[in-house]
């Protein structure tokens, strides 16, 4: 899991192709990208693969790609334009946030609907082991770097918000124990499920909806301007994690899945139930006591989290209801 064994993926269009060419041959980014950006779907695979490639330079990178590309001015400029397109559609689809407050949004997320739907409910009630393995593949793009995107905000916080944020992240990173790092636990899950546990092993297999979930975290985390949105996204992640993880653990028990698979989700049931209270009071509460002007950004982060998660959930459910794979490439 730790070593970078995967090179850059195949392009999905002119935007991702231009980034790949830049990383592999050093070719300049030319004006033809103007029309490609104007025509690109802000939620589409080409734009999100291009964003993923740009962001990954700030994480572990790609095999055969020089680390010096991380701060390439041309790639940074292009990344900003890709982000602007993505953000514009997120803002449009979220709509007016006036009158909303962070406490109310967190309270709303805490209420489990009686007639819940979505992938975890489906997998619990009727999903197959093969659909569960597909779900693992979609989530591998995030879970094999779990907690890393949110960690970018730590230097941007102060006081109790910073201390409590780090305390939650400390749990995500295994409490100082390497084998307990959540990224490692998910790699163990992948191996137990007969899947490739390599970092970004399935980058070419997942659709834009899966990439957008992770790109949103990276976009917020890498911009100090979006520190409030990062905290809101972090709060939404922690609040919604425990109930969904319990359903997935129960689904895996029903399927007779390997212990390593169930273990990952049971770890989140216990840990994230505690994290929710810490994040509500000591992270969000302290941040907004110090910087009340960030409240709308915290709300935006929560709503943006829901938007991209719902888009992925809708994709999964449509494919599974149609009895077809939700992946771009079939599992071997």
Secondary structure by P-SEA (a helix, b strand, c coil): cccccccccccccaaaaaaaaaacccccccccaaaaaaacccccaaaaaaaaaaaaccccccccccccccccaaaaaaaaaaaaaaaaaaaaaacccccccaaaaaaaaaccccccccaaaaaaccccaaaaaaaaaaaccccccccccccccccccccaaaaaaaaaaaaaaccccccccaaaaaaaaaaaaccccccccccccccaaaaaaaaaaaaaaacccaaaaaaaaaaaaaaacaaaaaaaaaaaaaacccaaaaaaaaaaacaaaaaaaaaaccaaaaaaaacccaaaaaaaaaaaaaaaaaaaaaaaaaaaaacccccccccc
